[in-house]
Amino acid sequence: MNTQRVFEFTPYLNSILAHALDRETAHTPKEISDKENISENSRTRMVSWIFDLSSRFGFKEETAYCAVNIVDKTLGLKRILLDRLPLLGVTALFMATKY
């Protein structure tokens, strides 16, 4: 894909990202929503933060999706305190970069 074609999508970028975030939020695993200490809003902020970090460090988009998957699986298995959520997020992103 040449540079000219990439810039054709720029006006739609915010819309595309908002749609992707809405879809991600809509598919929050049931196990996570059952946890009393992690709300959907906390998870949504975590996902946004993971994508922001991934972008800042120049990782591929697939890396961020893998990190979110790791976070979801961990939250489904373990009770994580809210103040430890950023630690889980950065650890998941680190693990995702190894795939």
C-alpha positions as a LaTeX table, in Angstrom:
\begin{tabular}{lrrr}
\hline
Residue & $x$ (\AA) & $y$ (\AA) & $z$ (\AA) \\
\hline
Met1 & 0.00 & 0.00 & 0.00 \\
Asn2 & 1.47 & 3.34 & $-0.96$ \\
Thr3 & 1.51 & 6.45 & 1.22 \\
Gln4 & $-1.21$ & 8.16 & $-0.83$ \\
Arg5 & $-3.71$ & 5.36 & $-0.03$ \\
Val6 & $-2.90$ & 5.47 & 3.70 \\
Phe7 & $-3.82$ & 9.14 & 3.91 \\
Glu8 & $-7.20$ & 8.42 & 2.29 \\
Phe9 & $-8.24$ & 6.67 & 5.51 \\
Thr10 & $-7.11$ & 9.43 & 7.90 \\
Pro11 & $-10.51$ & 11.20 & 8.13 \\
Tyr12 & $-12.10$ & 7.92 & 9.20 \\
Leu13 & $-9.48$ & 6.93 & 11.77 \\
Asn14 & $-11.31$ & 8.22 & 14.87 \\
Ser15 & $-14.54$ & 6.60 & 13.73 \\
Ile16 & $-12.81$ & 3.28 & 13.09 \\
Leu17 & $-11.08$ & 3.31 & 16.48 \\
Ala18 & $-14.30$ & 4.26 & 18.31 \\
His19 & $-16.12$ & 1.41 & 16.58 \\
Ala20 & $-13.36$ & $-1.05$ & 17.51 \\
Leu21 & $-13.50$ & 0.09 & 21.14 \\
Asp22 & $-17.29$ & $-0.28$ & 21.21 \\
Arg23 & $-17.01$ & $-3.81$ & 19.85 \\
Glu24 & $-14.31$ & $-4.67$ & 22.38 \\
Thr25 & $-16.48$ & $-3.38$ & 25.23 \\
Ala26 & $-19.51$ & $-5.27$ & 23.95 \\
His27 & $-17.60$ & $-8.54$ & 24.13 \\
Thr28 & $-16.35$ & $-8.27$ & 27.70 \\
Pro29 & $-16.12$ & $-11.79$ & 29.05 \\
Lys30 & $-18.84$ & $-12.66$ & 31.55 \\
Glu31 & $-16.30$ & $-13.72$ & 34.17 \\
Ile32 & $-14.84$ & $-10.22$ & 34.26 \\
Ser33 & $-18.18$ & $-8.51$ & 34.79 \\
Asp34 & $-18.85$ & $-10.86$ & 37.73 \\
Lys35 & $-15.77$ & $-9.63$ & 39.58 \\
Glu36 & $-16.70$ & $-7.05$ & 42.18 \\
Asn37 & $-13.42$ & $-5.15$ & 42.04 \\
Ile38 & $-13.02$ & $-4.60$ & 38.27 \\
Ser39 & $-15.74$ & $-2.63$ & 36.50 \\
Glu40 & $-16.35$ & $-2.44$ & 32.76 \\
Asn41 & $-15.11$ & 1.15 & 32.87 \\
Ser42 & $-11.82$ & 0.02 & 34.43 \\
Arg43 & $-11.38$ & $-2.62$ & 31.74 \\
Thr44 & $-12.24$ & $-0.15$ & 28.99 \\
Arg45 & $-9.61$ & 2.28 & 30.27 \\
Met46 & $-7.11$ & $-0.59$ & 30.49 \\
Val47 & $-7.76$ & $-1.60$ & 26.88 \\
Ser48 & $-7.38$ & 2.01 & 25.74 \\
Trp49 & $-4.15$ & 2.33 & 27.71 \\
Ile50 & $-2.75$ & $-0.89$ & 26.21 \\
Phe51 & $-3.47$ & 0.35 & 22.69 \\
Asp52 & $-1.90$ & 3.72 & 23.53 \\
Leu53 & 1.28 & 2.09 & 24.87 \\
Ser54 & 1.40 & $-0.27$ & 21.91 \\
Ser55 & 1.17 & 2.65 & 19.51 \\
Arg56 & 3.80 & 4.70 & 21.36 \\
Phe57 & 6.29 & 1.86 & 21.26 \\
Gly58 & 5.53 & 1.05 & 17.63 \\
Phe59 & 4.17 & $-2.44$ & 18.22 \\
Lys60 & 1.89 & $-4.09$ & 15.71 \\
Glu61 & $-1.86$ & $-3.90$ & 16.34 \\
Glu62 & $-1.94$ & $-7.66$ & 16.83 \\
Thr63 & 0.33 & $-7.25$ & 19.86 \\
Ala64 & $-2.23$ & $-5.03$ & 21.58 \\
Tyr65 & $-5.04$ & $-7.48$ & 20.80 \\
Cys66 & $-2.96$ & $-10.32$ & 22.21 \\
Ala67 & $-2.27$ & $-8.29$ & 25.37 \\
Val68 & $-5.99$ & $-7.60$ & 25.84 \\
Asn69 & $-6.66$ & $-11.32$ & 25.42 \\
Ile70 & $-4.10$ & $-12.10$ & 28.12 \\
Val71 & $-5.67$ & $-9.51$ & 30.45 \\
Asp72 & $-9.14$ & $-10.96$ & 29.87 \\
Lys73 & $-8.02$ & $-14.51$ & 30.54 \\
Thr74 & $-6.18$ & $-13.47$ & 33.70 \\
Leu75 & $-9.15$ & $-11.48$ & 35.00 \\
Gly76 & $-11.36$ & $-14.47$ & 34.35 \\
Leu77 & $-9.10$ & $-16.73$ & 36.43 \\
Lys78 & $-7.77$ & $-14.51$ & 39.20 \\
Arg79 & $-9.10$ & $-11.79$ & 41.46 \\
Ile80 & $-6.98$ & $-8.70$ & 40.70 \\
Leu81 & $-7.10$ & $-5.60$ & 42.87 \\
Leu82 & $-7.84$ & $-2.36$ & 41.06 \\
Asp83 & $-4.50$ & $-0.79$ & 42.01 \\
Arg84 & $-2.71$ & $-3.78$ & 40.40 \\
Leu85 & $-4.55$ & $-3.49$ & 37.08 \\
Pro86 & $-1.84$ & $-1.36$ & 35.42 \\
Leu87 & 0.75 & $-3.93$ & 36.43 \\
Leu88 & $-1.34$ & $-6.65$ & 34.80 \\
Gly89 & $-1.71$ & $-4.54$ & 31.66 \\
Val90 & 1.97 & $-3.80$ & 31.19 \\
Thr91 & 2.90 & $-7.42$ & 31.97 \\
Ala92 & 0.36 & $-8.66$ & 29.40 \\
Leu93 & 1.77 & $-6.24$ & 26.83 \\
Phe94 & 5.29 & $-7.46$ & 27.58 \\
Met95 & 4.18 & $-11.07$ & 27.17 \\
Ala96 & 2.34 & $-10.23$ & 23.94 \\
Thr97 & 5.52 & $-8.77$ & 22.42 \\
Lys98 & 7.14 & $-12.19$ & 22.79 \\
Tyr99 & 4.66 & $-13.93$ & 20.47 \\
\hline
\end{tabular}
